[in-house]
C-alpha cells in the first residue's frame, strides 16, 4: 500500500478546510421556535404527571414540538442542515404541540406507536442520544413513559 507524501495530505487538508469554510455561507434553515402558546398540545388534552412531562421535554420535544432547544452545533454547517432535517421529519411524524388537531384514530395510533418505540428503545433516535446524554432513558424512565402512553390509549378506547 502506498502512502501519500505529507505535502499531498497538507494540500488535501487545506482543500477540505476551504470547502468547510465556504459551506458556512450556505444559509441556515429557519429555527423551530414558536412564540405562540400551543393550544392543541398534548398537555392540554391529557393531565401529564411532571415526571413524564420532564422526560418528554428532555428526550422528545426538540424534534416533536414547535420549540427546539438548539445546541451549539446548530450554528455550523452542515450541523444546522442535519439538525433541521431531523426536526422537520420528526414534526411530520408526530408533533406534541399539534396533538389535539389529530383525529381520535390518529391519536390512538400515535399513542400506541410512542409506547412501543420508547419501550423498544427506538426513540429517542441513537443520533440524538449520542449528542444529548440526558435523553438516554433508563429502564425506569422508559417504563414510566410507556405505561403513561398506554394508559392514555386505554382511556381513548373506552
N, C-alpha and C positions, 0 to 999 in steps of 0.2 A: 504494500500500500504506500502510495506516495503522499508526502506531506507538503502542504503549501508553505512557501517561504514567509517569514514574518512580514515582509513588505506587502504581500498579497492579502494576508489577514488584516493588516492595518488598513489597506485600501477598502476591503470588504466592510470592515467596521465603520469606516468613515461614510461609505455609501449608505449603510443601514441607519446610521445616525442622521444623515441628511434626510432620508425618507421619513424617519420618525419625526424629525423637526418639521418637515413640510406637512405631514399629516395633522399637525396641531392646528393648522389653518382651516382644516375641514370644520364646518360649523357643528357645534354640539346640538343635539336634539333638545327640544323644549322640555323643561323639568316637569315631573309629575307632582306638582304641588298645587292643591286647590284651596283657596281661601274660604270657600263656601262650605257651610256645615252639611254633612252628608245626611239628608233627610230620609234616605232609603237604606241606611246602613243596617247591617245585621244586628247591630247593637240596639236599634230601635224596635226590631221585631221580637227579639228574644232577650230575656234577662241573662246576661253573661256574667258568671262569677269573675271576680277580679283576677283570680289565679289563672283562669282560662284566657281572659282578655289580655293579660300581660304576655302570655305565650303567643297569642295571635299577633299582637302588635310587634313583638320582638322577632318572630320567625316567619310571619306570613304577610303582614301589611305592606312591606316595602314593594312587593310585586303584585299584591292583590288588593290594593286600595287606591284611592285618589291622592294619596300623600306618601311620598317616598322619603326616607332619610338617606341622604346622599353621602357616600363615603368619599374620601379624598381622591380616589382614582376616577371618580365620575367627571373630573375636570380635565382629564388627559385622554387623548385619543390613542388607541381605539377603545379604551375602557368605557368611555361615555356611550359609544355606539353599542358595545356588547351589553352594557347595563340597560340601555334603553330597550333593546330587543327583548330582554327578559321581562321588563316591566310591561311592555305592550302585549307580549304573548301571555303573561300572567293575568293581566286585567281582562284580556279577551276570554280566557278560560273561566275566570272567577274574579269578581270584584266585590269584596265585602261591603264597600260603600254603596253599591247598587243592588245589593241582595234583595231588597224589598220590591224591586221592579221585576224580579223573576216570577214566572208563573209558579203556582204551587208544585206542579210536576217537576219543573226545573230546580226549584229549591230542594225538593226531596232528592233529586238526582245528585245535586251538589253536596248536600249534607252526607249522603252515603259515600260519595267519592272522596270527600275530605277525610271522613273517618277511616276509610280503607287505606288511603295513601299515607296518612300520618301513621297509622298502625304499622304498615309495611315498611316505613322509613323512606318512602319515595318522595315525601315532602317534609321539610323543605329540600330543594334540589341540592345535590352534592356540591355544585359550583358555588352556591350561596353559602352553604355551611363552611366551605373552605375559607371564605373571606369574613364570615361572621360567626365566631365561636359561640356567641350567645344563642344562636339559632340551632345549635346541636342539642336536640332534645334528649333528655334522659328517658328511660323506660317509664318512670312515673309520670313525667310530663306528657309523653305520648299517650299513655293510658288515660290520663285526665282529659286531654283534648278529644281523643277518640270516643270516650264514654259520653262526654258532653254533646258531641255532634250526633251520636246515635240516639241519645235521649231526645234531642230536638226533632230528629227524624221520626221517632216514635210518636211525639206529640202532634206532628203534622199528619201522621197516618191515622189518627183517631177520628 
